[in-house]
Every structure is written in C-alpha cells, then in structure tokens.
Amino acid sequence: MVNVEEVVEEVKNLLKGREVNVEREGEEVILTIVLNEYVSVYVSILCSGNECGVSYAIGDENFVIDSSQVGMLDEAVKIIKEINELLAKRGIVK
C-alpha cells in the first residue's frame, strides 16, 4: 500500500526552498508548487492500495499561461521531471 503522506513529504524535501501547498480532496492529494504569482505546477496524486494515478498541470489557477510567463515553462517542466523521476523510483509511476 502506498503511503501518500510519505510521498508528499518526499516531494516537499525534493523541492526544499520552494513554496509547496498541499490540499486534500477526498482520496486525492493536490500539491501546488508556486513558481511566481502567475505560474504554479500542480501535481495530483490519487492512490488506491498499491495503484496510483498522477497528473500534472502548469499555469495559473485556471491552468492558463500568459504570454509574459512563457519563460517559466522550462523551470516548470524541470520540476515535473524531477517529481516524476522520484515517483518512478518509488514505483508509483512508470
């Protein structure tokens, strides 16, 4: 069984120095990694037993990126890749 709380702590440790907010909606945990006031990386983790689904989004609260923020995409993708690598090592994603 996957301990989602452990996974959340590992992600937060990976991203030390960044603002990471955690929300819980039922079984789903949503991490919001704030890059600036206009761009965040959103990570949704939903586990049931040993099976997990992980989804990513980038943008503002509506998942929109203004043209003035396109320069933040490289940093956002780098963060997603780091998180995905961590989750792959834990066997949570393939």
N, C-alpha and C positions, 0 to 999 in steps of 0.2 A: 504494500500500500504506500502510495506517495504521500509524504508529509508536506503539504503545501506551505505551511508556516516555515519549515526549514528552507524550502526553495526560495521563498520571499526573502528570508534573511541572507541567503547566499547571493541573490541578485543585488540586494542593498549593499552587501560587502563589496561586490564586484564594482559597484558604481559609487564607492565612497567619494565624498566631496560633491556629489550631485544631489539635488532635491528629488527625493523619491516619495511619492504619496501612494498610500495603499487604501483601496476601497474593497469592500466585500459586498457582493450582491448574491445572496443565497450561497450556492456552491462555488461561484465564480469569484476569483480574486483579480482585481484590475490594478496594475501598477502604472503610475503616471510619472515619467521621468521628465522633469522640466528642463528644457534647454534655454529658453528665454521666455518672455511674457507672451510670445506669439506662437511658439513651437514646442510641442512636447512629443515624447514617444510613449505610446500606450501599449501595454502588454496585458493580454487577457489570458489567465490560466484557469482552466476548468478541469478538475480531476474527479474521477470516479474509480475507486480502487486503485489499480495499477495503470489505468489508462488516463491519459491527459490530452487535452486539446489546448494548443497555444496559438494565439493570433496577435498580430502586431498592427499598429496604425501610427501614422505620423501626421502632425498638424496641430491646429488649434482645437478647441472643444468640439468643433464640428468636423474635424479631420480635414480641414482645408489649410492649404499653404499659400499665403500671399506671395506674389512675385518678389517682394522685397526680402522674403525669407528663404528663397531657394538655396542660398548659400549654406543654410543649416542642414540640408539634406545629407551631405556626406557624413557629418557628425552623427546624425540620427541613424543612418544605415550602419555606421560603425558600431553604435551601441546595440542595435538589433542583432548584428552578427555576433558580438561578444556574449550577449544573453543567450542566443540560440546555441552557441558553442558550449556554454556552461550547461544548458539544459540537455544537450546531446550527450555530454559526458555523464550526466546523471541518468541517461536513458529515458528521459521524459519526451524528447522529440527525436526524430530520426534524421 
